[in-house]
Amino acid sequence: MSDNSAFDPAHNQSVARLFELMRRVNSSTDTYEVLGEVAGGVIELGFGAVALSQVQGPDMVTTYCEGPPGLAETILGDRQAVRFWVEMMDSAEHWGILRYIPHDRELPQWLKETSLWTPDIAVSDDPLDWHPDDMLIAPLYSATGELLGTMGFDLPPDGRIPDENLRELLELYVVQAGLALSNARQRDDLAERVRLGETVKGVAMAGTLVGLDSTLDESAELMTHGFSALQTWIRCFPEGDAGPQEHVAGYPIPNELGGGIPGLRQDLARSAWPGGEPVQLSVDQEDCPALTLSRATLQEQMRQLDVTHVAAVPIGVGQEMLGLLVMARLATPGEFNERELVAVGDIARELGRIVLNARLYERESRLVAELQELDRYKSELIATISHELKTPLTSIIGHVELLDEAELGATSVKAISRNAQRLDRLITNLLNYSSLQEKRAHVRRPVDLDDLCRNSVELLAFQAESAGISITLTPVSGGAVVSGDPDELGRIIDNLVGNAVKYSRRGGRVDVGASYAGDAAVVTVRDTGLGISQVDQSHLFSAFHRSSNPDALSLPGTGLGLAISRRIAELHGGDITVESEFGVGSTFWLRLPRQARLDSAS
Ligand code: ADP
């Protein structure tokens, strides 16, 4: 700076303004206010136009300008790749930290194609006059040398190319603008660290809530806020038939995706597990090796929601992938940065631990409930068996005593025999029942249910006839073939037909038949007997259950037949169902998976 300039009042005013600016840069938290003042200072130096661009992800975006009408409309919001700017500044004339690009300099192609603002001034012959196509810009760096933005100047004072003095002053403003951006970046950085740290901590705290659903709901909400996301979805996979159910959560939209995005689970299991590194996808990304199966569907959903970026990550512990987490963001704030992705990974691991604990707790509770039920059942069983054994024994003992009193002998022997048979029946059924409780695997061979029905009808024909009950078999052509143990399946049909005859009145009818129905082979046993009340139907298949109907109770029975039958049916992958009307009759269906091919039965 020349000595003379120290006495130049305009110069002194600039220095005073700079001084004030430096103070404000270091104290103000409003970056845009400070940048406005920097621009104002440059305008006061005599420049007609000034613009500011900031690095946003891979782009440089023009965010601020002051100048003649039309300037803002042309350049505000302009977005170019950062590397273009760097390329352009490298090719410029270096004036200290300023970059001057004379109008006659060869420009990169992209710049020629960009619709730039050109001031409306005449071209002069004087080489020291500012040309409308001249450019003066300055990169803005952080303290660590990171490019944060650029500042551009046009319409210099007096229409002249800035001299040394003016450049020096301009540089001072550029430094202040760089500092303001640098401070803002540091503040944002700190705020982001705090925000992400709080979110991770919040999710860990949510793990102490009662019930996995509440934890997941709370976590989804925390994440949507903490990551400025549009939406967060969490899904924990079900664990087999008997295991924990699928748990889902979503915020603000509940997770209604049911089975989720097709292929996403497989994609993440292959590309991001174990390890649990988040995968990021943008809406127009054409290739994503990590999400080969799910990319297209995911992008379709993203378009529907106006989402530009999603981050997806597996949830799990150790080698076990237990679920997945998806977060979606709009164009602002757009892409998830490195630090955010690390935090997403941390949260997924935290959720993994929470889900595993919840599963263990769920399993334990179920086991305790099962054990309690078993315990209750055992006590009940012991009481019932004792009672069932005691009744005929008491009768036997009574009649043995009566035998001493000579003439009642014959009646007593009959009663003893009847009760001994009852004991025998009970013990045989008990042995069957207990052996079935242990049983897992059993004989498997083609069995024709039609044959078994015929055997049962033949077996019970005499009993039915003497009780005055007609029993008919509806044969099925080609048979009804299933795979299983013929003795055990025969036992079910004997029991169903036996009951139908036993619980029918004189003149009643029993119809038996087997047939195919879809994937199943079905045995139908229909009677016009006593029928079963609704209340009794609900306990029909429990061990030792006998109807409350006195007519049925007066007939001999142990209440074990149907419990045994259903157990056998279940071991064969089938079931027994009933429809009955009290006083009208009952129909029982034994349903078993049909043999895959009919001819394989032969
Ligand atoms: P049990 O016949 O030895 O008592 P089950 O387990 O075979 O034992 O049957 C349980 C109860 O269900 C019977 O006691 C009877 O009250 C009722 N029941 C079963 N089948 C029929 C039927 N066809 N008609 C009416 N009641 C039936």
Residues whose N, C-alpha, C, O or C-beta is under 5 A from the ligand:
A	BS01	ADP	N499 A500 Y503 G529 L530 G531 I532 L540 H545 R546 S547 A552 G557 T558 G559 L560 G561 L562 A563 S586
